[in-house]
Amino acid sequence: MTRRPYIYADNAATTSLDSEALDAMLPFMKETFGNPSSLYSFSRTAKRALQNAREQIAECINALPEEIYFTSGGTESDNWALKGTQAKHILYSAAEHHAIINSCLALKNSGKRIKKLLVNQYAQVEAASLSCSIKCDDLVSIMMANNEIGSINDIGLLAKIVHGAGGIFHTDAVQAVGHIPIDVQALGVDMLSASAHKFNGPKGIGFLFVRKGIKLVNFMDGGQQELGNRAGTENVPAIVGMATALKNNCRNMPNNAEKLSRMVCRFQKTIYQAIPNVTWNGDPANRLPGHISLSLPDISGESMLHLLDLRGIAVSTGAACNSKSTRISHVLKAIGLSRELSKDTLRISFGANNSEADALTVANEIISMYKKLREK
Ligand code: PLP
């Protein structure tokens, strides 16, 4: 029996490693393994690679190289941005990732004032709601794109409101970096979190952009790496892989966005024709490329996930980090989706490695599993 190829449609959870990124990483695990902080010539290649990677990443988001701090990923970047500031009052949106929500809860336990901002039906923070809540010296953290339903926030406008009130603005851009154009100057953000494994880089590496002049307390104490702000010997191979993957993703962004938009159209049209009472979640006009969240009435998302898995298709019921939990997603709750429909929700996130044929296969398999489950 020939096995059907597996269709991976959960790119919001993680992505495959860019082969050019892997090629760029290998020499730093083999021949040029030196510690970039060492003084002898053998380590100079690693030191130079680190600087090149910092410059490449900075260029991709229009930052200065010295504004890029390497971290272990999105979770660390988010923790550092929130726990490293001196702000006494922190505002965050109800649709944030748990890296932000749980950091805020930890800060609350240590005496900081925190406030959750409500979101609209697309999980976006509206300007009016932010304007009413912000005070001078507040730190505001609002994600650029939502990991469960893909909606994109108007970050430029929100950052302007925060600055107008004298606050600092952080955005968790983990789902957005490498997928939509980002210019930190045009957006006016003070801090931005990113994670390489979401844009075809390796896992366990990311960065935090910190605008020059923004003061952050060290997250890791130790040596003088990262301008003395984040101690620990740098993971040179992963950093080089991250920079290569980001550069490639940014270069291919327009083509990928067009291809992904065709896939989403094809998928939605096919599903809609067979299941007209489907609910689509997320902002139809402002969503991450390739990202789809749908709720199929009376069909458990988890049952659908397992049936699709048996058919060789990987999708998610919500955020990747929640996939073992049966708790209703806080994002779906925040957008006002009923408890029943929240349980019936699937997240499909196509990537550049998928084809239109994949999109059609996934849609047809969902339709056939839907009919099967309805019959039961
Ligand atoms: N923020 C968002 C929006 C995410 O989607 C994720 C991961 O799913 C994270 C933060 C955490 O990133 P990492 O997996 O690199 O720790």
Residues whose N, C-alpha, C, O or C-beta is under 5 A from the ligand:
A	BS01	PLP	A12 G73 G74 T75 H97 A99 A145 N147 D172 V174 Q175 S195
